[in-house]
Structure formats: C-alpha cells, structure tokens
Amino acid sequence: MKKPLLCTFLLVMVTSTLSMAQSFKYGKYGDDFLSVGGGARALGMGSSYVSMPGDVTSGYWNPAGLAHVDKLQIVFMHSERFSGIVGYDYGAVALPLQHSKGTLAFSFYRQGVDGIKNTLSALNPDNPNNLPDPNTPFPTFGDNDYAFVLSLANKVNHGLSWGVSAKVLHSKIGPFAKAWGYSLDAGLLYENKYFRWGVNLMNIPSLIKFWEVNKSSLKNLPELGNIMPTGQNEIVYPTLKTGLSHTFKVIRNFQFLATADVDLRFDNRRTYYINLGRMSIEPHVGGEVSFRDIASIRFGFTDFTTDRSAHIYTSPTLGAGIHIGHVSIDYCFTNFSGAASDLGFTHRISLTVSLPYHI
C-alpha cells in the first residue's frame, strides 16, 4: 500500500513540475535555510554525515540511515546565528515499526528573524513628504521559514538500506507575503566491514515553491515611488549529497570515526564555490574521537570557497558530546574562523533522548 501511494505522489510532482515550468523561475535559495542541517554532532563534524546510520537526524542528512534506528529517538536543537539576529530551531522524532521492520520519522525546522520594524505602517499621511509620525511607534514583524518532513526507511538486506522523505516548506514575511513549497528526498546507505557509503538526492524532481503577495499590506509602496511586487514562483534544482565513512579502533576503549562528503549542486552558483560548469562542488570532512561511546570530541571543515585568484578557504568546526543512559548532549562551535567569522560565532546544542519503544 505504501509503495503505490509513494509512486502516485512522485508522479503528481513530476507532472506538475513539467506542466508549470514555464510559469516558474529557477531559483537557487528557495530552501537555503535548510542548508544548516540538524544535530550538533553532525555539524561539529563539518556537516559530513551522509554515510552515518542509526541516528534520528538522518531524516535530513540521508533518510536511509533511519533504517538503522532501533529505538524511539527524539532530538531538539537550538542556535542563534549572526550575533543572535537569526534564530534556528530543529526537532525530530524517529519511531521503529516492528512488523514492517522499517522506521518512520518526522522532522521540523524553523529559521526566523523577529522584531523587524515595519516603517510602512508608521507613515504620516498628513505630511507631504510621508515622514513618519513621531507619535506613532513602529510595529514589528517576522521573517520566518518552516519545513515539515515525513520520512520512511527500511533495510533491503544486512548491508543496504533505503529511505525517502516528503517535504513541505512554508515561508512567511510578516503580513506582506507567504509561500508554500514541496519536494522529495531519496537516499541509499551501504556498509560492509571496510567502509560505509551514503547518497542522498534532495529535491526530487525539483523543489516547487508558490509565492503569494498581500497587496493590501503594501498599499503605501506606490506612494513612495516603488513598484508593487507580484511574487515569483520558484523551482529549485536537485542537490546530490554523497559520502564515505569508516571507524578505526585506535587503542582500548577508544575509536576514531573519519567522514568525507561532497555536495553537488546544479544551479550555477558561481560566487565563492568550487565550480565545474554549472555544477558547484562543496566538500565536507570531519572526524570524531570517542571513549567507550560515552564521551566524544569532534572536528571538521566545511564551507570550502574560492576567490577570483583561485585561493581556497574553509571554515573549521569543533564539537563535543556526552552520552549517559538514554540521553545524549552534543555541542558544536562554528563560524569562529574563515569568512563567516566576521558575522559572529555560532554555538549549537542538541539534546537526544533514546527510549526502548516501537510500534
């Protein structure tokens, strides 16, 4: 029953994308807020996590990894970026399904900027220059992006698993505009005694996003000499994530996890990316040293960029984690070096709870 429903949903998305492509504009950043990812463990390893199994955060990195979740897992992460201007929240729950031997997961994302002054509402119609009325306070509004993701994963055999995610996105710019979008992700995860390999194709066949403008909230724009916006529907190209990982036994009670990923984007991001034609190449590498699965320290490198002189730059990441009983607490420190450091450091903390429960 699940497969026919999934095939029907995919067919509807493909046909709607093809039929409406002429009325849409190809964009690059329609889902850019999701590029942050989920879980402080993965982010502390340079966002190199596509080949990691058994983690509730796999709903973002590679839904096939959810097939290895054998307990009820709940995670929540909060962070504030750019010196507290941008808030980011992430939460997810993964639940093993006993009879189908699969895993069902739900993920939630929110990124927003609150407290933006709405100067349009403070204009003084009695003033010929439309200057603000000093006795009228500026009302505020928020610019928020949301994503709701439902994932299903299962094992093909001992070494191979698959996973799919259905995504619904919602963007809201105060009372002025809002948008709804949707897409699919699909991933595979293979592992043997030598390595783990994962691949996640995001935004299948493309992310489709519909914008709607509330013109009544912008009625003062023409008076200021501005053009009334109409909104532009978007199509965002797919992104391919793939990576390898391996766990090395170092000495007694210690092990080292090494990971390496690459993101391939096809939307012609020419500025500050490693490019091959229209395709941009974004590497991620990371590592984790753990002691008896109780305490871990992590490092990674992400945001590899180039300038016009072909110099390559990167942003390092650091992290740590502790696991006690059913609870794991992970910490990540980013944006402390590289170009992004000019906009302020970023601290991320996530809490994961694992319980022996399934349905």
HELIX and SHEET records of a PDB file:
HELIX    1   1 LYS A    2  MET A   20  1                                  19    
HELIX    2   2 ALA A   21  SER A   23  5                                   3    
HELIX    3   3 ASP A   32  VAL A   36  5                                   5    
HELIX    4   4 ALA A   40  GLY A   44  1                                   5    
HELIX    5   5 SER A   58  TRP A   61  1                                   4    
HELIX    6   6 PRO A   63  HIS A   68  5                                   6    
HELIX    7   7 THR A  119  ALA A  122  5                                   4    
HELIX    8   8 LYS A  215  LEU A  218  5                                   4    
HELIX    9   9 PRO A  222  LEU A  224  5                                   3    
HELIX   10  10 ALA A  339  LEU A  343  5                                   5    
SHEET    1   A16 LYS A  25  GLY A  27  0                                        
SHEET    2   A16 GLU A 234  VAL A 236  1                                        
SHEET    3   A16 ARG A 196  VAL A 213 -1                                        
SHEET    4   A16 ALA A 177  GLU A 191 -1                                        
SHEET    5   A16 LEU A 160  ILE A 173 -1                                        
SHEET    6   A16 THR A 140  LYS A 155 -1                                        
SHEET    7   A16 GLY A 102  LYS A 117 -1                                        
SHEET    8   A16 VAL A  86  LEU A  97 -1                                        
SHEET    9   A16 LEU A  72  ARG A  81 -1                                        
SHEET   10   A16 THR A 346  LEU A 355 -1                                        
SHEET   11   A16 VAL A 327  THR A 334 -1                                        
SHEET   12   A16 ILE A 312  ILE A 324 -1                                        
SHEET   13   A16 ALA A 295  THR A 306 -1                                        
SHEET   14   A16 MET A 279  PHE A 291 -1                                        
SHEET   15   A16 PHE A 254  ARG A 265 -1                                        
SHEET   16   A16 THR A 239  LYS A 249 -1                                        
SHEET    1   B15 LYS A  25  GLY A  27  0                                        
SHEET    2   B15 GLU A 234  VAL A 236  1                                        
SHEET    3   B15 ARG A 196  VAL A 213 -1                                        
SHEET    4   B15 ALA A 177  GLU A 191 -1                                        
SHEET    5   B15 LEU A 160  ILE A 173 -1                                        
SHEET    6   B15 THR A 140  LYS A 155 -1                                        
SHEET    7   B15 GLY A 102  LYS A 117 -1                                        
SHEET    8   B15 VAL A  86  LEU A  97 -1                                        
SHEET    9   B15 LEU A  72  ARG A  81 -1                                        
SHEET   10   B15 THR A 346  LEU A 355 -1                                        
SHEET   11   B15 VAL A 327  THR A 334 -1                                        
SHEET   12   B15 ILE A 312  ILE A 324 -1                                        
SHEET   13   B15 ALA A 295  THR A 306 -1                                        
SHEET   14   B15 MET A 279  PHE A 291 -1                                        
SHEET   15   B15 ILE A 274  LEU A 276 -1                                        
END                                                                             
